[in-house]
Amino acid sequence: MRDLLGNVATRAARYLEDLDERSVTPAAEAIAGLAALGGPMPAGPTGPAEVLALLDRFGSPATVATAGRRYFGFVVGGSLPAALAANWLAGAWDQLAGFVVSSPVAAAVEEISLRWLLDVLALPADSGGAFVTGGTMANFSALAAARHAVLQQVGWDVESDGLIGAPPVTVVVGQEAHPSLFKALGLLGLGRRRVLTVPVDGQGRLRVDALPALCGPTIVCVQAGNVNTGAFDPIEEVCQVARQAGAWVHVDGAFGLWAAVSPQLAHLTTGVGKADSWATDAHKWLNVPYDSGLAFVRQPEHLRAAMSTAAAYLPQGAQREPAQYTPELSRRARGIEVWAALRSLGRSGLADLIERNCLYARLFAEGLHESGYEILNDVALNQVLVAFGDEQVTRRVIAAVQADGTCWAGVTVWQGRPAMRISVSSWATTENDICRSLAAIRRVAAEQGAKP
Ligand SMILES: Cc1ncc(COP(=O)(O)O)c(C=O)c1O
């Protein structure tokens, strides 16, 4: 075991060191080489060192360099050194994180992290929380608590009796809500299509003046950080309207919620603490390994009511049992990496990470604007949308930037216009990486005939 773990450490360190010089996208030959990992099911055993060597030889070259410094796709943050190291140690521990009795360390570290998270995110200190796989499941879990609470108010026990025959629940969302929110609503039986959709402004912010009249069991979903523009819904105003109607407010803050830690950016999150539930991702802006999402609920009993499982062999103690708050019963101890990231960064380190990323997004926008390309959003956070001309030219430039391999940014369509979507989300990115990436984008755009 010792030799094997030493071996993997050497290989992983070499992989990370090489990232800076290799193309962000893997070569076609590397992808074709993955066939070497297949073939028929092995008839007998293979030594672990050989298994590892195979994976490194054929797997490592076929990775996308999302752990590197110039990956600006989706909202990918890479892994902080302490979070990656903690992930390895937690892998060695192989804890069943659902119960205090099966993992005192996982349960304790979740509670500590939960307290720290509520503090840095400026959420009510006695909220409950769940450590789940990502933003989609965080939305799902928080909305399950919302569904429980709004139906309990009208005397309906949704966990026992389901939704068939239940009083109708009105769900209100902004037109630019993230698609995963609709998926979560669908999974909960609240329907992807039966929601009331509120028109938005040019940045994708829900318009409070266009909210429908709210009455009866109602859940209003707002967004902290639009995945394209980074814009925040007017959360404070929505909370005021919803509060008067007795509606539940849920905030999807998959990455935007982290702005609360920065004195420069916290104003964007004004009113967030007045909501009833929140979803965010640790694998986005806290830069821990996938898969790590966080759901928070102001009144923990609603989350517990939605998620708890009763069985004679399962602990139901007075202390916080992690599995009583999550969809999963058995799961890995993903709170360990969250703790390691928070412990290593501290409040100032986390604020610095968020602020640097936002500064680099502004540098991207300024550089591309100066080169004559059109920035489609107000760059208030870490997202930049840029068009290089008409639809065809823009799509051609994005494909060519991806093929060039200096950096990677994705394509989106923003309010009818195709655009390159740049998301700066990694602790490792430096100003030099922005300069290198800008130079590559300008060169490629010129080669593709984009006219400044
Ligand atoms: C606003 C928002 N909500 C939800 C999600 C879904 O998160 P995940 O991919 O972790 O499930 C994302 C992902 O980018 C997002 O930006």
The ligand as an SDF file (V2000), in Angstrom:
LIG
                    3D

 16 16  0  0  0  0  0  0  0  0999 V2000
  -27.0190   29.1960  -11.0110 C   0  0  0  0  0  0  0  0  0  0  0  0
  -26.7420   27.7130  -11.0830 C   0  0  0  0  0  0  0  0  0  0  0  0
  -27.5670   26.8420  -10.4650 N   0  0  0  0  0  0  0  0  0  0  0  0
  -27.3610   25.5250  -10.4850 C   0  0  0  0  0  0  0  0  0  0  0  0
  -26.2790   24.9810  -11.1470 C   0  0  0  0  0  0  0  0  0  0  0  0
  -26.1040   23.4920  -11.1720 C   0  0  0  0  0  0  0  0  0  0  0  0
  -25.0110   23.1090  -10.3710 O   0  0  0  0  0  0  0  0  0  0  0  0
  -24.3660   21.6560  -10.4840 P   0  0  0  0  0  0  0  0  0  0  0  0
  -23.7840   21.5790  -11.8610 O   0  0  0  0  0  0  0  0  0  0  0  0
  -23.3240   21.6410   -9.4160 O   0  0  0  0  0  0  0  0  0  0  0  0
  -25.4420   20.6520  -10.2750 O   0  0  0  0  0  0  0  0  0  0  0  0
  -25.3900   25.8320  -11.8080 C   0  0  0  0  0  0  0  0  0  0  0  0
  -24.2540   25.2970  -12.5660 C   0  0  0  0  0  0  0  0  0  0  0  0
  -23.5300   26.0110  -13.2220 O   0  0  0  0  0  0  0  0  0  0  0  0
  -25.6230   27.2370  -11.7680 C   0  0  0  0  0  0  0  0  0  0  0  0
  -24.7860   28.1020  -12.3460 O   0  0  0  0  0  0  0  0  0  0  0  0
  1  2  1  0
  2  3  1  0
  2 15  2  0
  3  4  2  0
  4  5  1  0
  5  6  1  0
  5 12  2  0
  6  7  1  0
  7  8  1  0
  8  9  2  0
  8 10  1  0
  8 11  1  0
 12 13  1  0
 12 15  1  0
 13 14  2  0
 15 16  1  0
M  END
$$$$
